[in-house]
Amino acid sequence: MIDKVFIIGMTGVGKSSVGKKIAMDVGVHFIDIDDYLDINSLNKYKIDKKFRQVEHDELKKWSIINKKSIISTGGGIIERLDNRNILKNFYCIHLEASITQLLSRLQSSNKFRPLIQTKPGSNINIESLKKLYNNRMKYYSEISSITINTDNINQSQTVEKIKNELIKNEFIN
């Protein structure tokens, strides 16, 4: 029986909002690992080792919590091998979207994305987004239990698809 579900995927795909909605709907604990990180310590030119270490430590901490949980991760968590090795032990839902869809969502968001923006409110660097996307997709595929493409479905439909999968896998009734 599954006791933890991790939601993985690219920045802007909706991991946090979908995870929070599912957790509320089914009455389980929700954790957003990004809430425990200082995103401002990460920048486009230098991925701060301290940031990635704190991210790893949070993943380890939440992976052993003794509580039925849905856990949303940061988009880059899968870049470290030790993180992928932890995540492989759990049910991982990969939320996927095309670069075009991600760009549309990111451009309508007020959230600062340091790896693809130079400063808060600036335009999304499309080349940086494409590079991240291409580098990360193989890792998402490697560790995901299921992939849900969100290009042509809204948040409610995404949540329902995931809830159906969680029923099949006995995470919820």
N, C-alpha and C positions, 0 to 999 in steps of 0.2 A: 504494500500500500504506500502511496506517495504521501509524504508529509510536508514537502517543500516544492514549490514551483518557482523557477527562475524565468524571468522574461528578459530576453536578450534581443539586440537589434541595433541598427544605426541610430545616431542622434536624430531626433525629430520624428521618429516612426510612431511614437505614442506609447512607449513602454510604461511610463509613469502613470499617465491618465488611464490607460486600459487596466493596468495592474491594480490601481486604487479602486476602480469601479468594480472589478471582479471580486476583490476582497470584501468590499462593502456588500455586494449582492449575496455572497455565499457565507459571510460572517467569519472570515478568517483574518489573521493578522497581516497587515501590509507593511512592507519595508521598502523604501527607496534608497538604495545605497548612495545615490548622488546627494541625498540630504545630509550625509555625514562627511562630505568632501568639500574642500575649498576649491571650487572651480577656477577662481581667480589665480590660483597658484600654477595653473596650467596655461601655457601660451603656445601659439602657432609654431614658434621657432625652436622651442625647447620643451620637451615633455618632462616636467619636473619629476625626478625619481622619487622624491618624497611623496608627491601626489599619488603616483602609481603604487607606492608601498602602502600608503594609508588605504587606498582602494582595495588592495589585496587583503590587508588586515581586516577590513570591514566585511569582505566576502567570507573570509574564514570565520569570523565571529558569527555572522548571520547564518552560515551554513550549518552550524552546530546548535543553534538555538532550539530548545525543546518545545516548539510551538508550531502548529500547522500554520504555514505562512506562504504568501505570495511575495516574491522579492524581485523588484525591478533593479536592473544593473545599469551602469553607464555603458555607452556604446563601445568604448575601448577596452573594457574589462577582459575581453577575449584575446587581446594581443599578447598577454603573458601566458606562457606555457603552464606555469603553476596554477594560474586561475582556470585555464581550460581543464586541467586535471581535476580540480575541485568540482567544476560545473558538470563534468561528465558523469558524476555520481548522482545527479539529480535530474528531475524532469525539467527540461528547458524548452520554452516556447520561443521560437524565433519569429518576431514580427518583421516582415520584409516589406519594402516598398521600393519602387523604381527611383532612380536618381531624380527624374522629373518630378515625381510626387513628393519626394523628400524636400527638394528645392522649394516647391510651392508651399509646403508646410512650414519650413524653416523661415522663409521670407515673411510669413504672416505671424511669426512668433516674436515676442519681445525678449526672449531669453538669450543671453549672450553665449555663444558657442566658440570658445577661444581657438579651437583648431581650424575653424573655417571662417572666422571673422577677425579683423584686426583690432576692433574695439566694439563695445556695446552699441547697437544701432547701425553698425556698418553693414554693407552688402555682404552676402554670402559669397565666398570665393569658390566658384564652381569647380575649378581644377583641384583645389584641396579636398572638396567633397568627393569628387570622383576618385581621387587617389585613396582616401580613407575607405570608401565603398569597395573598391577593387581589392584593397589589402585585407579587409575584414571578412568579406563574404565566405571565403573558404573556411575560416574559423567558425563562423556561425553555423555553417552546414555541418562541420565536423562534430559539433557538440549538441546540436538541437535534437530534441525528441520529436518535434513537429515544427513545420514552418507554415505560417499563415501570411499570405500576401494581402496587404491592406490597401492596394491601389484602388480597387473599385468597390470597396465596402466602407461604411462609416464606422464610427467607434462602437455603436450599439451592436452592429452586426459582428464586429470583431470580438466583442465581449461574449456574445452568444455562441460563436464558433468555439471559443476557448472553453466556455463553460460546458459545452457538449463533450469536448475532449476530456475535460476533467471528470465528468461523470463516467465516461468510458474507462478511465484509468483509476476510478474509485477514490479520487481526491475529495469529491463531493457526491452527495446522493442525488 
